[in-house]
Amino acid sequence: MFKKMMSGCLGLSLSLIVSVLIGCQNKFTYQRFEMVQVGCADKEEVKMTLGNPSEKPFKDLWWYYDNDATAKIYFDEKDTVKAKKWIDERTGEITCEPEGWIEE
């Protein structure tokens, strides 16, 4: 389990490096949201991937939103992503990881 998580973290780090090198006009996209790995990414990695949050209503919750979508990133006591949620405003589709996670 630990090896799998570390492998995923390495993949995330490489993805982040490539993203930074390539550059991106709009960081807040579903594809970039998918790059944020639960149990692996920390606040700095989330910021590098999605940009600055639209709001930080609590220490452990960051909100991102634009006209088409809303994302919520939840952090644990070590500032590691513990859950994430994507809401597509156009289609009404909701993606939550871990699946079935209920907001606190």
MDTraj code that builds the backbone (N, CA, C; nanometers):
import mdtraj as md
import numpy as np

residues = "MET PHE LYS LYS MET MET SER GLY CYS LEU GLY LEU SER LEU SER LEU ILE VAL SER VAL LEU ILE GLY CYS GLN ASN LYS PHE THR TYR GLN ARG PHE GLU MET VAL GLN VAL GLY CYS ALA ASP LYS GLU GLU VAL LYS MET THR LEU GLY ASN PRO SER GLU LYS PRO PHE LYS ASP LEU TRP TRP TYR TYR ASP ASN ASP ALA THR ALA LYS ILE TYR PHE ASP GLU LYS ASP THR VAL LYS ALA LYS LYS TRP ILE ASP GLU ARG THR GLY GLU ILE THR CYS GLU PRO GLU GLY TRP ILE GLU GLU".split()
xyz = np.array([
    [0.0829, -0.1191, 0.0000],
    [0.0000, 0.0000, 0.0000],
    [0.0870, 0.1249, 0.0000],
    [0.1892, 0.1276, 0.0883],
    [0.2760, 0.2442, 0.0975],
    [0.3517, 0.2648, -0.0327],
    [0.4017, 0.1532, -0.0914],
    [0.4740, 0.1629, -0.2187],
    [0.3841, 0.2195, -0.3274],
    [0.2600, 0.1742, -0.3308],
    [0.1649, 0.2217, -0.4317],
    [0.1394, 0.3711, -0.4138],
    [0.1240, 0.4148, -0.2884],
    [0.0989, 0.5556, -0.2621],
    [0.2207, 0.6393, -0.3003],
    [0.3410, 0.5920, -0.2676],
    [0.4627, 0.6655, -0.3018],
    [0.4807, 0.6721, -0.4526],
    [0.4468, 0.5649, -0.5221],
    [0.4537, 0.5645, -0.6680],
    [0.3575, 0.6676, -0.7250],
    [0.2387, 0.6747, -0.6680],
    [0.1406, 0.7738, -0.7116],
    [0.1885, 0.9150, -0.6843],
    [0.2544, 0.9345, -0.5692],
    [0.3077, 1.0671, -0.5359],
    [0.4162, 1.1074, -0.6336],
    [0.5018, 1.0127, -0.6716],
    [0.6070, 1.0408, -0.7685],
    [0.5458, 1.0790, -0.9020],
    [0.4424, 1.0067, -0.9424],
    [0.3737, 1.0391, -1.0677],
    [0.3126, 1.1772, -1.0621],
    [0.2545, 1.2123, -0.9483],
    [0.1955, 1.3452, -0.9309],
    [0.3037, 1.4512, -0.9402],
    [0.4172, 1.4287, -0.8741],
    [0.5263, 1.5259, -0.8775],
    [0.5760, 1.5471, -1.0192],
    [0.5919, 1.4394, -1.0947],
    [0.6355, 1.4525, -1.2337],
    [0.5322, 1.5272, -1.3165],
    [0.4052, 1.4993, -1.2930],
    [0.2986, 1.5701, -1.3645],
    [0.3013, 1.7187, -1.3327],
    [0.3263, 1.7513, -1.2071],
    [0.3320, 1.8915, -1.1671],
    [0.4486, 1.9626, -1.2334],
    [0.5636, 1.8974, -1.2387],
    [0.6809, 1.9570, -1.3023],
    [0.6531, 1.9844, -1.4488],
    [0.5958, 1.8872, -1.5177],
    [0.5626, 1.9052, -1.6594],
    [0.4631, 2.0190, -1.6762],
    [0.3628, 2.0249, -1.5903],
    [0.2616, 2.1305, -1.5987],
    [0.3229, 2.2686, -1.5788],
    [0.4150, 2.2793, -1.4838],
    [0.4798, 2.4077, -1.4576],
    [0.5665, 2.4476, -1.5763],
    [0.6390, 2.3519, -1.6319],
    [0.7252, 2.3817, -1.7462],
    [0.6450, 2.4224, -1.8690],
    [0.5346, 2.3560, -1.8926],
    [0.4515, 2.3860, -2.0091],
    [0.3746, 2.5154, -1.9872],
    [0.3285, 2.5367, -1.8671],
    [0.2482, 2.6551, -1.8362],
    [0.1040, 2.6314, -1.8779],
    [0.0147, 2.7024, -1.8145],
    [-0.1262, 2.6842, -1.8453],
    [-0.2002, 2.8118, -1.8098],
    [-0.2786, 2.8623, -1.9030],
    [-0.3511, 2.9867, -1.8796],
    [-0.4548, 2.9695, -1.7688],
    [-0.5389, 2.8677, -1.7791],
    [-0.6415, 2.8434, -1.6783],
    [-0.6083, 2.7141, -1.6055],
    [-0.5639, 2.7261, -1.4810],
    [-0.5259, 2.6075, -1.4051],
    [-0.6465, 2.5300, -1.3541],
    [-0.7590, 2.5964, -1.3368],
    [-0.8759, 2.5308, -1.2787],
    [-0.9559, 2.4594, -1.3874],
    [-0.9183, 2.3347, -1.4124],
    [-0.9878, 2.2495, -1.5086],
    [-1.0105, 2.1130, -1.4440],
    [-1.1028, 2.0360, -1.5002],
    [-1.1288, 1.9025, -1.4464],
    [-1.0055, 1.8133, -1.4606],
    [-0.9348, 1.8266, -1.5722],
    [-0.8152, 1.7454, -1.5940],
    [-0.7105, 1.7728, -1.4858],
    [-0.6931, 1.8975, -1.4508],
    [-0.5961, 1.9319, -1.3462],
    [-0.6489, 1.8904, -1.2079],
    [-0.7793, 1.9021, -1.1860],
    [-0.8409, 1.8566, -1.0613],
    [-0.8116, 1.7078, -1.0403],
    [-0.8201, 1.6291, -1.1472],
    [-0.7928, 1.4857, -1.1375],
    [-0.6487, 1.4575, -1.0966],
    [-0.5567, 1.5490, -1.1234],
    [-0.4161, 1.5302, -1.0872],
    [-0.3935, 1.5386, -0.9364],
    [-0.4838, 1.6032, -0.8648],
    [-0.4720, 1.6163, -0.7193],
    [-0.5068, 1.4816, -0.6568],
    [-0.4100, 1.4201, -0.5899],
    [-0.4306, 1.2861, -0.5360],
    [-0.4611, 1.2890, -0.3866],
    [-0.5720, 1.2277, -0.3507],
    [-0.6122, 1.2152, -0.2107],
    [-0.5079, 1.1319, -0.1366],
    [-0.4691, 1.1784, -0.0180],
    [-0.3720, 1.1067, 0.0639],
    [-0.2288, 1.1319, 0.0239],
    [-0.2080, 1.2158, -0.0760],
    [-0.0733, 1.2372, -0.1269],
    [-0.0395, 1.3856, -0.1388],
    [-0.1244, 1.4611, -0.2061],
    [-0.0954, 1.6021, -0.2337],
    [-0.1088, 1.6872, -0.1076],
    [-0.0204, 1.7863, -0.0962],
    [-0.0322, 1.8825, 0.0130],
    [-0.0806, 2.0161, -0.0432],
    [-0.0941, 2.1157, 0.0428],
    [-0.1500, 2.2440, -0.0001],
    [-0.0673, 2.3094, -0.1108],
    [0.0641, 2.3008, -0.1012],
    [0.1495, 2.3618, -0.2038],
    [0.1292, 2.2936, -0.3391],
    [0.1188, 2.1609, -0.3386],
    [0.0954, 2.0882, -0.4641],
    [-0.0411, 2.1218, -0.5228],
    [-0.1416, 2.1370, -0.4375],
    [-0.2748, 2.1749, -0.4859],
    [-0.2677, 2.3132, -0.5497],
    [-0.1994, 2.4058, -0.4835],
    [-0.1869, 2.5416, -0.5362],
    [-0.1113, 2.5417, -0.6694],
    [-0.0069, 2.4603, -0.6806],
    [0.0676, 2.4508, -0.8065],
    [-0.0188, 2.3916, -0.9174],
    [-0.1060, 2.2998, -0.8820],
    [-0.1892, 2.2314, -0.9808],
    [-0.3107, 2.3139, -1.0216],
    [-0.3825, 2.3693, -0.9245],
    [-0.5090, 2.4389, -0.9525],
    [-0.5006, 2.5911, -0.9436],
    [-0.3896, 2.6422, -0.8919],
    [-0.3777, 2.7859, -0.8709],
    [-0.4262, 2.8233, -0.7320],
    [-0.4344, 2.9523, -0.7067],
    [-0.4826, 2.9992, -0.5767],
    [-0.6321, 2.9712, -0.5643],
    [-0.6753, 2.9280, -0.4459],
    [-0.8183, 2.9005, -0.4284],
    [-0.9012, 3.0281, -0.4377],
    [-1.0246, 3.0128, -0.4811],
    [-1.1175, 3.1259, -0.4851],
    [-1.1524, 3.1708, -0.3439],
    [-1.1651, 3.0738, -0.2537],
    [-1.1957, 3.1018, -0.1126],
    [-1.1293, 2.9978, -0.0241],
    [-1.0988, 3.0387, 0.0989],
    [-1.0506, 2.9481, 0.2028],
    [-1.1397, 2.9694, 0.3251],
    [-1.2617, 2.9139, 0.3238],
    [-1.3547, 2.9406, 0.4336],
    [-1.3089, 2.8841, 0.5684],
    [-1.2279, 2.7783, 0.5647],
    [-1.1737, 2.7174, 0.6856],
    [-1.0302, 2.6760, 0.6570],
    [-0.9528, 2.6509, 0.7620],
    [-0.8137, 2.6093, 0.7460],
    [-0.8028, 2.4807, 0.6637],
    [-0.9026, 2.3938, 0.6760],
    [-0.8957, 2.2630, 0.6108],
    [-0.9829, 2.2518, 0.4854],
    [-1.0290, 2.3633, 0.4307],
    [-1.1153, 2.3594, 0.3124],
    [-1.0806, 2.4727, 0.2169],
    [-1.0541, 2.4366, 0.0919],
    [-1.0319, 2.5348, -0.0138],
    [-1.1405, 2.5165, -0.1178],
    [-1.1946, 2.6272, -0.1692],
    [-1.2944, 2.6253, -0.2758],
    [-1.2344, 2.6860, -0.4012],
    [-1.2650, 2.6235, -0.5119],
    [-1.2310, 2.6775, -0.6439],
    [-1.3609, 2.6852, -0.7222],
    [-1.3797, 2.7922, -0.7979],
    [-1.4990, 2.7974, -0.8819],
    [-1.4807, 2.8959, -0.9962],
    [-1.5553, 2.8689, -1.1008],
    [-1.5693, 2.9603, -1.2132],
    [-1.7134, 2.9474, -1.2615],
    [-1.7423, 2.9928, -1.3812],
    [-1.8803, 2.9887, -1.4311],
    [-1.9316, 2.8474, -1.4552],
    [-1.8417, 2.7532, -1.4802],
    [-1.8821, 2.6187, -1.5204],
    [-1.8678, 2.5117, -1.4130],
    [-1.7869, 2.5366, -1.3102],
    [-1.7590, 2.4295, -1.2145],
    [-1.7219, 2.4846, -1.0772],
    [-1.7368, 2.3964, -0.9786],
    [-1.6951, 2.4240, -0.8414],
    [-1.6166, 2.3032, -0.7928],
    [-1.5082, 2.3287, -0.7211],
    [-1.4318, 2.2198, -0.6605],
    [-1.4065, 2.2540, -0.5146],
    [-1.4110, 2.1510, -0.4316],
    [-1.3790, 2.1657, -0.2903],
    [-1.2661, 2.0684, -0.2591],
    [-1.1632, 2.1192, -0.1939],
    [-1.0498, 2.0367, -0.1538],
    [-1.0437, 2.0402, -0.0015],
    [-1.0497, 1.9227, 0.0612],
    [-1.0479, 1.9097, 0.2066],
    [-0.9117, 1.8560, 0.2501],
    [-0.8546, 1.9157, 0.3550],
    [-0.7233, 1.8763, 0.4047],
    [-0.7343, 1.8156, 0.5440],
    [-0.6407, 1.7254, 0.5753],
    [-0.6359, 1.6685, 0.7100],
    [-0.5480, 1.7567, 0.7991],
    [-0.5219, 1.7101, 0.9209],
    [-0.4436, 1.7885, 1.0171],
    [-0.2982, 1.8076, 0.9744],
    [-0.2507, 1.7278, 0.8785],
    [-0.1136, 1.7424, 0.8272],
    [-0.1112, 1.8199, 0.6960],
    [-0.2229, 1.8826, 0.6613],
    [-0.2380, 1.9608, 0.5375],
    [-0.2227, 1.8766, 0.4112],
    [-0.2579, 1.7489, 0.4215],
    [-0.2615, 1.6593, 0.3064],
    [-0.4069, 1.6460, 0.2618],
    [-0.4291, 1.6339, 0.1319],
    [-0.5657, 1.6221, 0.0800],
    [-0.6308, 1.4951, 0.1351],
    [-0.7453, 1.5108, 0.2027],
    [-0.8174, 1.3932, 0.2531],
    [-0.9398, 1.3616, 0.1680],
    [-0.9886, 1.4610, 0.0930],
    [-1.1030, 1.4389, 0.0047],
    [-1.1115, 1.5545, -0.0939],
    [-1.1807, 1.5272, -0.2038],
    [-1.2017, 1.6325, -0.3037],
    [-1.3358, 1.6098, -0.3715],
    [-1.3952, 1.7202, -0.4158],
    [-1.5275, 1.7121, -0.4772],
    [-1.5332, 1.8086, -0.5947],
    [-1.5866, 1.7627, -0.7081],
    [-1.6026, 1.8434, -0.8294],
    [-1.7507, 1.8479, -0.8648],
    [-1.8009, 1.9668, -0.8912],
    [-1.9402, 1.9837, -0.9330],
    [-1.9404, 2.0574, -1.0662],
    [-1.9905, 1.9906, -1.1700],
    [-2.0022, 2.0519, -1.3020],
    [-2.1355, 2.1254, -1.3068],
    [-2.1301, 2.2567, -1.3128],
    [-2.2522, 2.3384, -1.3074],
    [-2.3389, 2.3216, -1.4321],
    [-2.2771, 2.2876, -1.5460],
    [-2.3533, 2.2721, -1.6702],
    [-2.4321, 2.1424, -1.6729],
    [-2.3689, 2.0324, -1.6318],
    [-2.4325, 1.9008, -1.6415],
    [-2.4931, 1.8530, -1.5093],
    [-2.4509, 1.9138, -1.3987],
    [-2.4966, 1.8690, -1.2678],
    [-2.4186, 1.7494, -1.2157],
    [-2.3196, 1.7032, -1.2924],
    [-2.2390, 1.5874, -1.2522],
    [-2.1544, 1.6219, -1.1296],
    [-2.1489, 1.5281, -1.0355],
    [-2.0694, 1.5449, -0.9143],
    [-1.9714, 1.4287, -0.9045],
    [-1.8449, 1.4621, -0.8844],
    [-1.7402, 1.3622, -0.8660],
    [-1.6823, 1.3821, -0.7270],
    [-1.6718, 1.2738, -0.6521],
    [-1.6229, 1.2826, -0.5152],
    [-1.5196, 1.1729, -0.4916],
    [-1.4095, 1.2085, -0.4280],
    [-1.3079, 1.1101, -0.3925],
    [-1.2652, 1.1353, -0.2486],
    [-1.2637, 1.0369, -0.1624],
    [-1.3028, 0.8998, -0.1915],
    [-1.4527, 0.8913, -0.2218],
    [-1.4861, 0.7933, -0.3036],
    [-1.6248, 0.7763, -0.3469],
    [-1.7160, 0.7593, -0.2260],
    [-1.8272, 0.8302, -0.2274],
    [-1.9227, 0.8210, -0.1180],
    [-1.8874, 0.9065, 0.0023],
    [-1.7788, 0.9825, -0.0092],
    [-1.7365, 1.0668, 0.1028],
    [-1.8425, 1.1713, 0.1320],
    [-1.8709, 1.1914, 0.2589],
    [-1.9727, 1.2880, 0.3006],
    [-1.9020, 1.4066, 0.3653],
    [-1.9403, 1.5257, 0.3220],
    [-1.8796, 1.6472, 0.3759],
    [-1.9073, 1.6588, 0.5243],
    [-1.8068, 1.7042, 0.5949],
    [-1.8193, 1.7191, 0.7410],
    [-1.8802, 1.8517, 0.7753],
])
top = md.Topology()
chain = top.add_chain()
for i, resn in enumerate(residues, 1):
    res = top.add_residue(resn, chain, resSeq=i)
    for name in ("N", "CA", "C"):
        top.add_atom(name, md.element.get_by_symbol(name[0]), res)
traj = md.Trajectory(xyz[None], top)
